[in-house]
């Protein structure tokens, strides 16, 4: 199992869900990483304006109940099986 961090990224009428290939350090947030490391994050889903899931990568479907209704700027940490991790992040991670 590989560590990942899911970020609920705010938008105008929807929130994008980005997955980072690691857990965050204490007091660290993905927004701190975007300027230099944004290329590491992968978009894995979208929440609509009511914070309901519009689409979600199949690897994260077990997390759906935790993701739906989550406010923007929230982060969730967890683990993915290595095959899902490699499919999402490829060779970069």
Backbone atoms as SQL, in Angstrom:
CREATE TABLE atoms (id INTEGER PRIMARY KEY, chain TEXT, resi INTEGER, resn TEXT, atom TEXT, x REAL, y REAL, z REAL);
INSERT INTO atoms VALUES
  (1, 'A', 1, 'UNK', 'N', 0.845, -1.179, 0.000),
  (2, 'A', 1, 'UNK', 'CA', 0.000, 0.000, 0.000),
  (3, 'A', 1, 'UNK', 'C', 0.895, 1.248, 0.000),
  (4, 'A', 2, 'UNK', 'N', 0.477, 2.224, -0.788),
  (5, 'A', 2, 'UNK', 'CA', 1.257, 3.461, -0.939),
  (6, 'A', 2, 'UNK', 'C', 0.488, 4.635, -0.330),
  (7, 'A', 3, 'UNK', 'N', 1.179, 5.543, 0.368),
  (8, 'A', 3, 'UNK', 'CA', 0.513, 6.692, 0.987),
  (9, 'A', 3, 'UNK', 'C', 0.116, 7.735, -0.055),
  (10, 'A', 4, 'UNK', 'N', -1.076, 8.315, 0.120),
  (11, 'A', 4, 'UNK', 'CA', -1.563, 9.374, -0.757),
  (12, 'A', 4, 'UNK', 'C', -2.321, 10.405, 0.065),
  (13, 'A', 5, 'UNK', 'N', -2.430, 11.604, -0.500),
  (14, 'A', 5, 'UNK', 'CA', -3.226, 12.669, 0.088),
  (15, 'A', 5, 'UNK', 'C', -4.203, 13.168, -0.965),
  (16, 'A', 6, 'UNK', 'N', -5.486, 13.204, -0.614),
  (17, 'A', 6, 'UNK', 'CA', -6.521, 13.733, -1.496),
  (18, 'A', 6, 'UNK', 'C', -6.823, 15.163, -1.077),
  (19, 'A', 7, 'UNK', 'N', -6.809, 16.070, -2.038),
  (20, 'A', 7, 'UNK', 'CA', -7.095, 17.489, -1.793),
  (21, 'A', 7, 'UNK', 'C', -8.389, 17.867, -2.484),
  (22, 'A', 8, 'UNK', 'N', -9.286, 18.525, -1.754),
  (23, 'A', 8, 'UNK', 'CA', -10.500, 19.092, -2.345),
  (24, 'A', 8, 'UNK', 'C', -10.158, 20.535, -2.704),
  (25, 'A', 9, 'UNK', 'N', -9.959, 20.764, -3.991),
  (26, 'A', 9, 'UNK', 'CA', -9.485, 22.060, -4.498),
  (27, 'A', 9, 'UNK', 'C', -10.685, 22.923, -4.882),
  (28, 'A', 10, 'UNK', 'N', -10.835, 24.118, -4.282),
  (29, 'A', 10, 'UNK', 'CA', -12.008, 24.946, -4.545),
  (30, 'A', 10, 'UNK', 'C', -12.048, 25.479, -5.969),
  (31, 'A', 11, 'UNK', 'N', -13.263, 25.663, -6.447),
  (32, 'A', 11, 'UNK', 'CA', -13.473, 26.237, -7.767),
  (33, 'A', 11, 'UNK', 'C', -14.694, 27.143, -7.751),
  (34, 'A', 12, 'UNK', 'N', -15.050, 27.647, -8.906),
  (35, 'A', 12, 'UNK', 'CA', -16.171, 28.564, -9.016),
  (36, 'A', 12, 'UNK', 'C', -17.510, 27.866, -8.793),
  (37, 'A', 13, 'UNK', 'N', -17.779, 26.823, -9.559),
  (38, 'A', 13, 'UNK', 'CA', -19.049, 26.100, -9.438),
  (39, 'A', 13, 'UNK', 'C', -18.845, 24.625, -9.118),
  (40, 'A', 14, 'UNK', 'N', -17.611, 24.210, -8.977),
  (41, 'A', 14, 'UNK', 'CA', -17.315, 22.823, -8.649),
  (42, 'A', 14, 'UNK', 'C', -15.951, 22.751, -7.983),
  (43, 'A', 15, 'UNK', 'N', -15.698, 21.639, -7.317),
  (44, 'A', 15, 'UNK', 'CA', -14.397, 21.401, -6.691),
  (45, 'A', 15, 'UNK', 'C', -13.712, 20.260, -7.428),
  (46, 'A', 16, 'UNK', 'N', -12.463, 20.433, -7.717),
  (47, 'A', 16, 'UNK', 'CA', -11.663, 19.373, -8.330),
  (48, 'A', 16, 'UNK', 'C', -10.988, 18.592, -7.215),
  (49, 'A', 17, 'UNK', 'N', -10.867, 17.304, -7.422),
  (50, 'A', 17, 'UNK', 'CA', -10.197, 16.438, -6.463),
  (51, 'A', 17, 'UNK', 'C', -8.834, 16.071, -7.024),
  (52, 'A', 18, 'UNK', 'N', -7.791, 16.384, -6.277),
  (53, 'A', 18, 'UNK', 'CA', -6.424, 16.087, -6.698),
  (54, 'A', 18, 'UNK', 'C', -5.793, 15.121, -5.712),
  (55, 'A', 19, 'UNK', 'N', -5.059, 14.184, -6.261),
  (56, 'A', 19, 'UNK', 'CA', -4.361, 13.199, -5.448),
  (57, 'A', 19, 'UNK', 'C', -2.868, 13.471, -5.518),
  (58, 'A', 20, 'UNK', 'N', -2.234, 13.498, -4.356),
  (59, 'A', 20, 'UNK', 'CA', -0.795, 13.709, -4.230),
  (60, 'A', 20, 'UNK', 'C', -0.142, 12.391, -3.859),
  (61, 'A', 21, 'UNK', 'N', 1.060, 12.114, -4.355),
  (62, 'A', 21, 'UNK', 'CA', 1.690, 10.806, -4.162),
  (63, 'A', 21, 'UNK', 'C', 2.421, 10.629, -2.831),
  (64, 'A', 22, 'UNK', 'N', 1.915, 11.229, -1.773),
  (65, 'A', 22, 'UNK', 'CA', 2.532, 11.118, -0.450),
  (66, 'A', 22, 'UNK', 'C', 1.583, 11.696, 0.588),
  (67, 'A', 23, 'UNK', 'N', 1.874, 11.479, 1.843),
  (68, 'A', 23, 'UNK', 'CA', 1.165, 12.172, 2.919),
  (69, 'A', 23, 'UNK', 'C', 1.835, 13.528, 3.121),
  (70, 'A', 24, 'UNK', 'N', 1.120, 14.455, 3.700),
  (71, 'A', 24, 'UNK', 'CA', 1.677, 15.770, 3.999),
  (72, 'A', 24, 'UNK', 'C', 2.406, 15.717, 5.346),
  (73, 'A', 25, 'UNK', 'N', 3.395, 16.561, 5.472),
  (74, 'A', 25, 'UNK', 'CA', 4.073, 16.711, 6.765),
  (75, 'A', 25, 'UNK', 'C', 3.133, 17.465, 7.711),
  (76, 'A', 26, 'UNK', 'N', 3.372, 17.395, 9.024),
  (77, 'A', 26, 'UNK', 'CA', 2.557, 18.193, 9.952),
  (78, 'A', 26, 'UNK', 'C', 2.608, 19.675, 9.556),
  (79, 'A', 27, 'UNK', 'N', 1.489, 20.323, 9.623),
  (80, 'A', 27, 'UNK', 'CA', 1.361, 21.751, 9.275),
  (81, 'A', 27, 'UNK', 'C', 1.623, 22.047, 7.805),
  (82, 'A', 28, 'UNK', 'N', 1.571, 21.047, 6.944),
  (83, 'A', 28, 'UNK', 'CA', 1.745, 21.260, 5.502),
  (84, 'A', 28, 'UNK', 'C', 0.404, 21.020, 4.822),
  (85, 'A', 29, 'UNK', 'N', 0.138, 21.785, 3.790),
  (86, 'A', 29, 'UNK', 'CA', -1.095, 21.653, 3.015),
  (87, 'A', 29, 'UNK', 'C', -0.718, 21.639, 1.537),
  (88, 'A', 30, 'UNK', 'N', -1.455, 20.915, 0.708),
  (89, 'A', 30, 'UNK', 'CA', -1.132, 20.888, -0.719),
  (90, 'A', 30, 'UNK', 'C', -1.029, 22.274, -1.362),
  (91, 'A', 31, 'UNK', 'N', -1.803, 23.243, -0.863),
  (92, 'A', 31, 'UNK', 'CA', -1.728, 24.587, -1.476),
  (93, 'A', 31, 'UNK', 'C', -0.314, 25.157, -1.366),
  (94, 'A', 32, 'UNK', 'N', 0.441, 24.707, -0.364),
  (95, 'A', 32, 'UNK', 'CA', 1.830, 25.153, -0.216),
  (96, 'A', 32, 'UNK', 'C', 2.724, 24.558, -1.298),
  (97, 'A', 33, 'UNK', 'N', 2.302, 23.431, -1.864),
  (98, 'A', 33, 'UNK', 'CA', 3.134, 22.717, -2.833),
  (99, 'A', 33, 'UNK', 'C', 2.845, 23.098, -4.284),
  (100, 'A', 34, 'UNK', 'N', 1.662, 23.674, -4.551),
  (101, 'A', 34, 'UNK', 'CA', 1.268, 23.937, -5.941),
  (102, 'A', 34, 'UNK', 'C', 2.297, 24.716, -6.753),
  (103, 'A', 35, 'UNK', 'N', 2.886, 25.782, -6.229),
  (104, 'A', 35, 'UNK', 'CA', 3.795, 26.553, -7.092),
  (105, 'A', 35, 'UNK', 'C', 4.951, 25.730, -7.667),
  (106, 'A', 36, 'UNK', 'N', 5.534, 24.858, -6.875),
  (107, 'A', 36, 'UNK', 'CA', 6.712, 24.112, -7.335),
  (108, 'A', 36, 'UNK', 'C', 6.451, 22.645, -7.671),
  (109, 'A', 37, 'UNK', 'N', 5.402, 22.077, -7.094),
  (110, 'A', 37, 'UNK', 'CA', 5.201, 20.638, -7.243),
  (111, 'A', 37, 'UNK', 'C', 3.810, 20.263, -7.760),
  (112, 'A', 38, 'UNK', 'N', 3.071, 21.229, -8.260),
  (113, 'A', 38, 'UNK', 'CA', 1.730, 20.966, -8.768),
  (114, 'A', 38, 'UNK', 'C', 1.682, 19.890, -9.841),
  (115, 'A', 39, 'UNK', 'N', 2.770, 19.731, -10.572),
  (116, 'A', 39, 'UNK', 'CA', 2.815, 18.714, -11.634),
  (117, 'A', 39, 'UNK', 'C', 2.736, 17.297, -11.069),
  (118, 'A', 40, 'UNK', 'N', 2.962, 17.119, -9.777),
  (119, 'A', 40, 'UNK', 'CA', 2.881, 15.794, -9.168),
  (120, 'A', 40, 'UNK', 'C', 1.442, 15.382, -8.849),
  (121, 'A', 41, 'UNK', 'N', 0.557, 16.358, -8.673),
  (122, 'A', 41, 'UNK', 'CA', -0.838, 16.064, -8.332),
  (123, 'A', 41, 'UNK', 'C', -1.593, 15.610, -9.576),
  (124, 'A', 42, 'UNK', 'N', -2.485, 14.645, -9.380),
  (125, 'A', 42, 'UNK', 'CA', -3.301, 14.128, -10.483),
  (126, 'A', 42, 'UNK', 'C', -4.769, 14.356, -10.165),
  (127, 'A', 43, 'UNK', 'N', -5.515, 14.886, -11.132),
  (128, 'A', 43, 'UNK', 'CA', -6.945, 15.080, -10.946),
  (129, 'A', 43, 'UNK', 'C', -7.634, 13.719, -10.975),
  (130, 'A', 44, 'UNK', 'N', -8.418, 13.449, -9.924),
  (131, 'A', 44, 'UNK', 'CA', -9.058, 12.135, -9.815),
  (132, 'A', 44, 'UNK', 'C', -10.570, 12.220, -9.634),
  (133, 'A', 45, 'UNK', 'N', -11.122, 13.439, -9.656),
  (134, 'A', 45, 'UNK', 'CA', -12.570, 13.545, -9.520),
  (135, 'A', 45, 'UNK', 'C', -13.045, 14.983, -9.457),
  (136, 'A', 46, 'UNK', 'N', -14.375, 15.120, -9.410),
  (137, 'A', 46, 'UNK', 'CA', -15.027, 16.434, -9.353),
  (138, 'A', 46, 'UNK', 'C', -16.218, 16.349, -8.401),
  (139, 'A', 47, 'UNK', 'N', -16.388, 17.392, -7.583),
  (140, 'A', 47, 'UNK', 'CA', -17.598, 17.573, -6.788),
  (141, 'A', 47, 'UNK', 'C', -18.385, 18.721, -7.389),
  (142, 'A', 48, 'UNK', 'N', -19.707, 18.609, -7.428),
  (143, 'A', 48, 'UNK', 'CA', -20.521, 19.703, -7.962),
  (144, 'A', 48, 'UNK', 'C', -20.710, 20.781, -6.896),
  (145, 'A', 49, 'UNK', 'N', -21.532, 21.786, -7.203),
  (146, 'A', 49, 'UNK', 'CA', -21.718, 22.916, -6.288),
  (147, 'A', 49, 'UNK', 'C', -22.404, 22.509, -4.981),
  (148, 'A', 50, 'UNK', 'N', -23.035, 21.338, -4.960),
  (149, 'A', 50, 'UNK', 'CA', -23.638, 20.807, -3.734),
  (150, 'A', 50, 'UNK', 'C', -22.714, 19.814, -3.028),
  (151, 'A', 51, 'UNK', 'N', -21.461, 19.755, -3.491),
  (152, 'A', 51, 'UNK', 'CA', -20.429, 18.874, -2.944),
  (153, 'A', 51, 'UNK', 'C', -20.770, 17.394, -3.098),
  (154, 'A', 52, 'UNK', 'N', -21.512, 17.087, -4.163),
  (155, 'A', 52, 'UNK', 'CA', -21.827, 15.709, -4.521),
  (156, 'A', 52, 'UNK', 'C', -20.853, 15.260, -5.602),
  (157, 'A', 53, 'UNK', 'N', -20.494, 13.995, -5.592),
  (158, 'A', 53, 'UNK', 'CA', -19.540, 13.465, -6.556),
  (159, 'A', 53, 'UNK', 'C', -20.141, 13.451, -7.951),
  (160, 'A', 54, 'UNK', 'N', -19.431, 14.064, -8.894),
  (161, 'A', 54, 'UNK', 'CA', -19.799, 14.025, -10.309),
  (162, 'A', 54, 'UNK', 'C', -19.046, 12.881, -10.976),
  (163, 'A', 55, 'UNK', 'N', -17.757, 12.794, -10.703),
  (164, 'A', 55, 'UNK', 'CA', -16.946, 11.690, -11.197),
  (165, 'A', 55, 'UNK', 'C', -15.829, 11.451, -10.180),
  (166, 'A', 56, 'UNK', 'N', -15.362, 10.195, -10.146),
  (167, 'A', 56, 'UNK', 'CA', -14.340, 9.815, -9.181),
  (168, 'A', 56, 'UNK', 'C', -13.588, 8.608, -9.719),
  (169, 'A', 57, 'UNK', 'N', -12.273, 8.664, -9.667),
  (170, 'A', 57, 'UNK', 'CA', -11.451, 7.539, -10.105),
  (171, 'A', 57, 'UNK', 'C', -11.871, 6.283, -9.356),
  (172, 'A', 58, 'UNK', 'N', -11.903, 5.182, -10.054),
  (173, 'A', 58, 'UNK', 'CA', -12.363, 3.916, -9.470),
  (174, 'A', 58, 'UNK', 'C', -11.574, 3.511, -8.229),
  (175, 'A', 59, 'UNK', 'N', -10.306, 3.862, -8.169),
  (176, 'A', 59, 'UNK', 'CA', -9.483, 3.497, -7.009),
  (177, 'A', 59, 'UNK', 'C', -9.951, 4.194, -5.737),
  (178, 'A', 60, 'UNK', 'N', -10.647, 5.333, -5.883),
  (179, 'A', 60, 'UNK', 'CA', -11.085, 6.107, -4.723),
  (180, 'A', 60, 'UNK', 'C', -12.550, 5.893, -4.381),
  (181, 'A', 61, 'UNK', 'N', -13.233, 5.040, -5.103),
  (182, 'A', 61, 'UNK', 'CA', -14.656, 4.800, -4.826),
  (183, 'A', 61, 'UNK', 'C', -14.900, 4.325, -3.391),
  (184, 'A', 62, 'UNK', 'N', -13.993, 3.525, -2.794),
  (185, 'A', 62, 'UNK', 'CA', -14.214, 3.165, -1.385),
  (186, 'A', 62, 'UNK', 'C', -14.210, 4.375, -0.440),
  (187, 'A', 63, 'UNK', 'N', -13.646, 5.475, -0.882),
  (188, 'A', 63, 'UNK', 'CA', -13.590, 6.700, -0.071),
  (189, 'A', 63, 'UNK', 'C', -14.793, 7.607, -0.309),
  (190, 'A', 64, 'UNK', 'N', -15.691, 7.240, -1.210),
  (191, 'A', 64, 'UNK', 'CA', -16.773, 8.130, -1.654),
  (192, 'A', 64, 'UNK', 'C', -17.575, 8.711, -0.490),
  (193, 'A', 65, 'UNK', 'N', -17.894, 7.893, 0.500),
  (194, 'A', 65, 'UNK', 'CA', -18.692, 8.389, 1.628),
  (195, 'A', 65, 'UNK', 'C', -17.951, 9.451, 2.440),
  (196, 'A', 66, 'UNK', 'N', -16.630, 9.402, 2.448),
  (197, 'A', 66, 'UNK', 'CA', -15.838, 10.418, 3.139),
  (198, 'A', 66, 'UNK', 'C', -15.665, 11.674, 2.292),
  (199, 'A', 67, 'UNK', 'N', -15.638, 11.503, 0.976),
  (200, 'A', 67, 'UNK', 'CA', -15.376, 12.621, 0.059),
  (201, 'A', 67, 'UNK', 'C', -16.618, 13.478, -0.158),
  (202, 'A', 68, 'UNK', 'N', -17.764, 12.830, -0.354),
  (203, 'A', 68, 'UNK', 'CA', -18.981, 13.576, -0.660),
  (204, 'A', 68, 'UNK', 'C', -19.347, 14.487, 0.518),
  (205, 'A', 69, 'UNK', 'N', -19.620, 15.736, 0.217),
  (206, 'A', 69, 'UNK', 'CA', -19.961, 16.715, 1.240),
  (207, 'A', 69, 'UNK', 'C', -18.757, 17.374, 1.888),
  (208, 'A', 70, 'UNK', 'N', -17.560, 16.985, 1.472),
  (209, 'A', 70, 'UNK', 'CA', -16.341, 17.548, 2.047),
  (210, 'A', 70, 'UNK', 'C', -16.124, 18.970, 1.546),
  (211, 'A', 71, 'UNK', 'N', -15.796, 19.859, 2.437),
  (212, 'A', 71, 'UNK', 'CA', -15.600, 21.261, 2.089),
  (213, 'A', 71, 'UNK', 'C', -14.296, 21.494, 1.337),
  (214, 'A', 72, 'UNK', 'N', -14.257, 22.528, 0.497),
  (215, 'A', 72, 'UNK', 'CA', -13.018, 22.881, -0.199),
  (216, 'A', 72, 'UNK', 'C', -11.870, 23.099, 0.793),
  (217, 'A', 73, 'UNK', 'N', -10.680, 22.795, 0.351),
  (218, 'A', 73, 'UNK', 'CA', -9.423, 22.895, 1.098),
  (219, 'A', 73, 'UNK', 'C', -9.233, 21.779, 2.115),
  (220, 'A', 74, 'UNK', 'N', -10.178, 20.843, 2.166),
  (221, 'A', 74, 'UNK', 'CA', -10.021, 19.685, 3.037),
  (222, 'A', 74, 'UNK', 'C', -9.010, 18.732, 2.415),
  (223, 'A', 75, 'UNK', 'N', -8.240, 18.075, 3.250),
  (224, 'A', 75, 'UNK', 'CA', -7.360, 17.012, 2.756),
  (225, 'A', 75, 'UNK', 'C', -7.694, 15.723, 3.499),
  (226, 'A', 76, 'UNK', 'N', -7.606, 14.617, 2.794),
  (227, 'A', 76, 'UNK', 'CA', -7.816, 13.288, 3.355),
  (228, 'A', 76, 'UNK', 'C', -6.580, 12.457, 3.036),
  (229, 'A', 77, 'UNK', 'N', -6.063, 11.772, 4.020),
  (230, 'A', 77, 'UNK', 'CA', -4.902, 10.922, 3.786),
  (231, 'A', 77, 'UNK', 'C', -5.308, 9.462, 3.882),
  (232, 'A', 78, 'UNK', 'N', -4.669, 8.660, 3.078),
  (233, 'A', 78, 'UNK', 'CA', -4.955, 7.239, 3.078),
  (234, 'A', 78, 'UNK', 'C', -3.896, 6.487, 2.311),
  (235, 'A', 79, 'UNK', 'N', -4.239, 5.282, 1.911),
  (236, 'A', 79, 'UNK', 'CA', -3.314, 4.431, 1.171),
  (237, 'A', 79, 'UNK', 'C', -4.037, 3.797, -0.005),
  (238, 'A', 80, 'UNK', 'N', -3.301, 3.600, -1.080),
  (239, 'A', 80, 'UNK', 'CA', -3.826, 2.923, -2.267),
  (240, 'A', 80, 'UNK', 'C', -2.998, 1.679, -2.542),
  (241, 'A', 81, 'UNK', 'N', -3.642, 0.648, -3.087),
  (242, 'A', 81, 'UNK', 'CA', -2.862, -0.506, -3.538),
  (243, 'A', 81, 'UNK', 'C', -1.846, -0.058, -4.593),
  (244, 'A', 82, 'UNK', 'N', -0.721, -0.709, -4.627),
  (245, 'A', 82, 'UNK', 'CA', 0.370, -0.304, -5.511),
  (246, 'A', 82, 'UNK', 'C', -0.057, -0.234, -6.976),
  (247, 'A', 83, 'UNK', 'N', -0.898, -1.164, -7.438),
  (248, 'A', 83, 'UNK', 'CA', -1.306, -1.141, -8.848),
  (249, 'A', 83, 'UNK', 'C', -2.148, 0.097, -9.181),
  (250, 'A', 84, 'UNK', 'N', -3.016, 0.541, -8.263),
  (251, 'A', 84, 'UNK', 'CA', -3.792, 1.771, -8.495),
  (252, 'A', 84, 'UNK', 'C', -2.883, 2.993, -8.440),
  (253, 'A', 85, 'UNK', 'N', -1.983, 3.006, -7.476),
  (254, 'A', 85, 'UNK', 'CA', -1.019, 4.096, -7.330),
  (255, 'A', 85, 'UNK', 'C', -0.203, 4.255, -8.611),
  (256, 'A', 86, 'UNK', 'N', 0.313, 3.147, -9.129),
  (257, 'A', 86, 'UNK', 'CA', 1.126, 3.198, -10.347),
  (258, 'A', 86, 'UNK', 'C', 0.307, 3.609, -11.563),
  (259, 'A', 87, 'UNK', 'N', -0.959, 3.201, -11.629),
  (260, 'A', 87, 'UNK', 'CA', -1.821, 3.598, -12.752),
  (261, 'A', 87, 'UNK', 'C', -2.059, 5.106, -12.738),
  (262, 'A', 88, 'UNK', 'N', -2.271, 5.666, -11.546),
  (263, 'A', 88, 'UNK', 'CA', -2.561, 7.097, -11.424),
  (264, 'A', 88, 'UNK', 'C', -1.302, 7.938, -11.614),
  (265, 'A', 89, 'UNK', 'N', -0.226, 7.557, -10.955),
  (266, 'A', 89, 'UNK', 'CA', 0.982, 8.394, -10.950),
  (267, 'A', 89, 'UNK', 'C', 2.042, 7.969, -11.958),
  (268, 'A', 90, 'UNK', 'N', 1.950, 6.777, -12.479),
  (269, 'A', 90, 'UNK', 'CA', 2.935, 6.326, -13.455),
  (270, 'A', 90, 'UNK', 'C', 4.319, 6.224, -12.844),
  (271, 'A', 91, 'UNK', 'N', 5.310, 6.508, -13.662),
  (272, 'A', 91, 'UNK', 'CA', 6.707, 6.347, -13.255),
  (273, 'A', 91, 'UNK', 'C', 7.248, 7.508, -12.443),
  (274, 'A', 92, 'UNK', 'N', 6.524, 8.622, -12.385),
  (275, 'A', 92, 'UNK', 'CA', 7.049, 9.821, -11.711),
  (276, 'A', 92, 'UNK', 'C', 7.206, 9.646, -10.221),
  (277, 'A', 93, 'UNK', 'N', 6.362, 8.815, -9.607),
  (278, 'A', 93, 'UNK', 'CA', 6.325, 8.767, -8.145),
  (279, 'A', 93, 'UNK', 'C', 7.361, 7.836, -7.549);
